[in-house]
Amino acid sequence: MALSIGIVGLPNAGKSTLFNALTKNDVLAANYPFATIEPNVGVVGVPDSRLDKLAEIFGSAKILPATVQFVDIAGIVRGASEGEGMGNAFLSHIRESDAICQVTRVFRDEDVTHVDGKVDPGSDIETISTELILADLQTVEKAVPRLEKESRKDKELVAQLEEARKAQTALESGTGVLNAGLDLALLRDLHLLTAKRFLFVFNCDADELADEALKQKMRDLVAPAEAVFLDAKSEAELVELGDDEEAEAMRAEMLAEMGVEEPGLDALARVGFATLGLQTYLTAGPKEARAWTIKQGATAPEAAGVIHTDFQKGFIKAEIVSFDDLVAAGSMNDAKAAGKVRMEGKDYVMADGDVVEFRFNV
Ligand SMILES: Nc1ncnc2c1ncn2[C@@H]1O[C@H](COP(=O)(O)OP(=O)(O)OP(=O)(O)O)[C@@H](O)[C@H]1O
């Protein structure tokens, strides 16, 4: 289950800078893989220090983190739905994404032009949100006549048609689909952008990152959606440093100077996971230490199914120790001796950071 996040924003908001930082981010640990599928699609390993620890305990040869796929698209301008700027056809590249990350410029550098002549995060968010609503409206306006025709023959489509009509009404009134109280399952085939969850990246300069009052204002703008604050340009520089010890020390120093505890990219991956209601569980052995992505609330057999459908079908039980207990014990055997390793059955609801071995029948 690769989580996919589409990046949107005005031109010059810092999307490509952020995307480049994300996709070159194989320095956080040489083991975190990164692959470019297409020039604008990057798969990024979610940094997870627990994996390093597991690899140490189990002598794992490889570390395989959970992954997030980021899709970068061109900037959207006001009027894109009517063909302004580069239009909005390229929004189709993010129709399949699980979530949308809106990058908003807060940094004030006068050398970087702003399409509207001034830096105003609230107004920029409004512009992008409006264009996404208009893009969805175009999709729905095409779908409704098609569904009207098809539902005459196929009665199962009647419910979809009704819901598409309701979505049209909501979009016409300027409301995104996610919060319009609609049955999203019936609208799934339309891949509407405003049916997705949103998170917001505020691209700040160093002073702004330290300005708690400003950050609170930005949070209030987008609540209940999550806000991540980072300086895309500095993040890109951090990533360029390399991954030797000296670079590591320099990175720590730069982060301290920026007054932040974790690199913004880590925060983005973490918040992206949370926004989608995802969590990870862990497996480890001599071959690899690995993080697997599951929905919060997933049961043990569902978690097993992420590794292989056979694991789910033939699920017997799961041997589970929580990461913290395992680390405290120092080894699997010591954790067992301390009574920290549990046998869980098919109703067990997974917790984040469970270290698991599944027993199954094939
Ligand atoms: N936090 C920041 N502080 C200062 N300058 C920044 C910051 N983030 C990005 N920039 C600069 O802003 C400019 C625009 O950034 P970038 O090209 O990433 O924007 P974009 O959103 O991808 O634009 P487009 O949609 O036109 O491709 C670049 O020169 C970049 O170095």
The ligand as an SDF file (V2000), in Angstrom:
LIG
                    3D

 31 33  0  0  0  0  0  0  0  0999 V2000
   11.7480   28.8340    1.9140 N   0  0  0  0  0  0  0  0  0  0  0  0
   12.2600   29.5130    0.8680 C   0  0  0  0  0  0  0  0  0  0  0  0
   12.9210   30.6590    1.0640 N   0  0  0  0  0  0  0  0  0  0  0  0
   13.4390   31.3520    0.0230 C   0  0  0  0  0  0  0  0  0  0  0  0
   13.3430   30.9750   -1.2510 N   0  0  0  0  0  0  0  0  0  0  0  0
   12.6960   29.8300   -1.5240 C   0  0  0  0  0  0  0  0  0  0  0  0
   12.1240   29.0430   -0.4830 C   0  0  0  0  0  0  0  0  0  0  0  0
   11.5510   27.9620   -1.0450 N   0  0  0  0  0  0  0  0  0  0  0  0
   11.7490   28.0720   -2.3840 C   0  0  0  0  0  0  0  0  0  0  0  0
   12.4420   29.1930   -2.6770 N   0  0  0  0  0  0  0  0  0  0  0  0
   12.8240   29.6840   -4.0050 C   0  0  0  0  0  0  0  0  0  0  0  0
   11.6490   30.0500   -4.7170 O   0  0  0  0  0  0  0  0  0  0  0  0
   11.8100   29.8300   -6.1230 C   0  0  0  0  0  0  0  0  0  0  0  0
   10.6240   29.0480   -6.6490 C   0  0  0  0  0  0  0  0  0  0  0  0
   10.6510   27.7340   -6.1270 O   0  0  0  0  0  0  0  0  0  0  0  0
   10.1570   26.4690   -6.9700 P   0  0  0  0  0  0  0  0  0  0  0  0
   10.7540   26.4760   -8.3190 O   0  0  0  0  0  0  0  0  0  0  0  0
   10.3650   25.3030   -6.1140 O   0  0  0  0  0  0  0  0  0  0  0  0
    8.6150   26.8100   -7.0860 O   0  0  0  0  0  0  0  0  0  0  0  0
    7.4440   25.9390   -7.7450 P   0  0  0  0  0  0  0  0  0  0  0  0
    6.3150   26.0350   -6.8010 O   0  0  0  0  0  0  0  0  0  0  0  0
    7.9120   24.5990   -8.0990 O   0  0  0  0  0  0  0  0  0  0  0  0
    7.1390   26.7670   -9.0370 O   0  0  0  0  0  0  0  0  0  0  0  0
    6.4560   26.2660  -10.4340 P   0  0  0  0  0  0  0  0  0  0  0  0
    5.0640   25.8720  -10.1180 O   0  0  0  0  0  0  0  0  0  0  0  0
    6.5300   27.4950  -11.2600 O   0  0  0  0  0  0  0  0  0  0  0  0
    7.2960   25.1330  -10.9310 O   0  0  0  0  0  0  0  0  0  0  0  0
   13.1480   29.1270   -6.2790 C   0  0  0  0  0  0  0  0  0  0  0  0
   14.0910   30.0970   -6.6780 O   0  0  0  0  0  0  0  0  0  0  0  0
   13.4540   28.6260   -4.8640 C   0  0  0  0  0  0  0  0  0  0  0  0
   14.8460   28.5520   -4.6280 O   0  0  0  0  0  0  0  0  0  0  0  0
  1  2  1  0
  2  3  1  0
  2  7  2  0
  3  4  2  0
  4  5  1  0
  5  6  2  0
  6  7  1  0
  6 10  1  0
  7  8  1  0
  8  9  2  0
  9 10  1  0
 10 11  1  0
 11 12  1  0
 11 30  1  0
 12 13  1  0
 13 14  1  0
 13 28  1  0
 14 15  1  0
 15 16  1  0
 16 17  2  0
 16 18  1  0
 16 19  1  0
 19 20  1  0
 20 21  2  0
 20 22  1  0
 20 23  1  0
 23 24  1  0
 24 25  2  0
 24 26  1  0
 24 27  1  0
 28 29  1  0
 28 30  1  0
 30 31  1  0
M  END
$$$$
